[in-house]
Amino acid sequence: MSLDDVSGCDSDPTVQISADLFKVARDAHQLQRSTTQPLEQRVFAPNYRLAVEVAGFPRLIVSLNRDLVLGRSDNFSDYRPDIDLGPYSGQRMGVSRRHAVLRCINDELYLADLDSRNGTLINEHRISAHTFYAVHSEDIIALGALRLRLCFVDAGTL
């Protein structure tokens, strides 16, 4: 069942409450995004930052001056990824400790899966491990079941 299916369903009060809570979270998320609008393009210029968005959480703004590993930390290891998705229910959602890596090459942003257990998708397309794929502003990335939106943001607007 998709969220579109839920929104038109008035007979089940539990579903309606969930849809209302989703709307509140979405509206808060849109308000936060309005202060720094993402750039809808492919080029990732040196003055840009990457906004990592997970629904229901504040967006994370990062600089890409080197490769960044996306993954999760846990209580059983000292390893800490560059972008820690543990606080976003990463373990429950199937995010590996070292799940994927972001790399900027010639002013374009690329993502590679690091042979994760639950795989990586870009806009619903599964990618092969250890192969870099171009990502663009507003792309939806799934690490296991955790969905993220990657947005390019001009640092001058932050």
C-alpha positions in Angstrom: 0.0 0.0 0.0 1.4 3.4 -1.0 0.7 6.7 0.7 -1.5 7.6 -2.2 -3.7 4.7 -1.3 -3.9 5.8 2.3 -4.8 9.4 1.7 -8.1 8.6 0.0 -9.2 6.1 2.7 -11.6 7.8 5.2 -13.3 4.7 6.6 -10.4 3.5 8.8 -9.7 6.0 11.6 -6.2 4.5 12.3 -5.2 5.1 8.7 -6.6 8.6 8.7 -4.6 9.5 11.8 -1.5 8.2 10.2 -2.2 10.2 7.1 -2.7 13.4 9.3 0.5 12.8 11.1 2.3 12.3 7.8 0.9 15.6 6.6 2.1 17.4 9.7 5.6 15.9 9.3 5.6 16.7 5.5 4.5 20.3 6.1 7.3 20.8 8.8 9.8 19.3 6.4 8.7 21.6 3.5 9.0 24.7 5.8 12.5 23.7 6.8 13.5 23.1 3.1 12.1 26.5 2.0 15.0 28.3 3.7 17.6 26.6 1.5 16.1 25.5 -1.8 17.9 22.6 -3.5 19.4 23.1 -6.9 17.8 21.0 -9.6 20.8 20.1 -11.6 23.5 17.6 -12.2 26.7 19.6 -11.6 28.0 19.6 -8.1 30.1 22.8 -8.0 32.8 23.4 -5.3 30.6 26.0 -3.5 27.8 23.5 -3.1 26.9 21.4 -0.1 24.9 18.2 0.1 21.7 18.1 2.0 20.7 14.6 3.1 17.0 14.4 3.9 15.1 11.6 5.7 11.4 12.2 6.2 10.6 13.2 9.7 14.1 14.3 10.6 16.1 17.5 10.3 18.1 17.7 7.1 21.8 17.1 7.4 24.1 19.4 5.5 27.6 18.1 4.6 30.6 19.3 2.6 32.1 16.9 0.0 35.8 17.7 0.1 36.6 13.9 0.2 34.9 10.6 -0.1 32.1 10.1 2.4 30.9 6.8 3.7 27.2 6.3 4.5 26.4 3.7 7.1 25.6 3.3 10.7 27.4 3.0 14.0 26.4 0.6 16.7 27.3 -0.3 20.3 29.3 -3.4 19.2 31.9 -1.6 17.1 34.1 1.5 17.3 33.6 2.2 13.6 31.8 5.5 12.8 30.9 6.3 9.2 31.2 9.8 7.8 27.4 10.1 7.5 25.9 8.0 10.4 22.4 6.8 9.7 22.1 5.0 13.0 20.0 7.8 14.5 17.6 7.5 11.6 16.7 3.9 12.5 19.5 2.7 10.2 20.0 -0.7 11.8 16.3 -1.5 11.8 16.0 -0.4 8.2 18.8 -2.6 7.0 21.7 -0.1 6.7 25.1 -1.7 6.8 27.9 -0.2 8.9 29.8 0.6 5.6 26.9 0.7 3.2 27.8 3.1 0.4 30.2 5.9 -0.5 29.7 9.3 -2.1 32.5 10.7 -4.3 32.7 14.0 -6.3 34.5 13.5 -9.7 34.8 16.4 -12.1 32.0 18.4 -10.5 29.6 15.5 -10.6 28.5 13.4 -7.6 28.7 9.6 -7.7 27.4 6.9 -5.4 28.7 3.3 -5.0 27.4 0.5 -2.9 30.1 -1.1 -0.7 28.8 -4.6 -1.1 26.1 -4.0 1.5 23.9 -6.8 2.7 20.6 -5.1 1.7 21.7 -3.2 -1.4 21.4 0.3 -2.6 18.9 1.9 -5.0 19.0 5.2 -6.9 15.5 6.3 -7.8 14.2 2.7 -7.4 16.9 1.2 -9.5 19.2 -1.3 -7.8 22.9 -0.5 -8.3 25.8 -3.0 -8.5 28.4 -3.1 -5.8 31.7 -1.3 -6.2 30.5 0.6 -9.3 30.0 4.4 -9.2 26.7 5.8 -10.5 25.9 9.5 -11.0 23.4 11.1 -8.7 21.7 14.4 -9.2 20.0 16.9 -6.9 16.6 15.6 -5.7 17.5 11.9 -6.3 16.0 9.4 -3.9 18.5 6.9 -2.5 17.5 3.7 -0.6 20.0 2.1 1.6 18.3 -1.1 2.6 14.8 0.1 3.4 15.9 3.6 4.5 15.0 6.2 1.9 17.0 9.5 1.6 16.8 12.4 -0.7 20.0 14.0 -1.8 19.8 17.8 -2.6 22.5 20.1 -3.9 22.5 23.4 -1.9 24.5 26.5 -2.7 26.6 27.2 0.4 25.9 31.0 0.0 22.2 30.4 0.9 23.0 28.6 4.2 
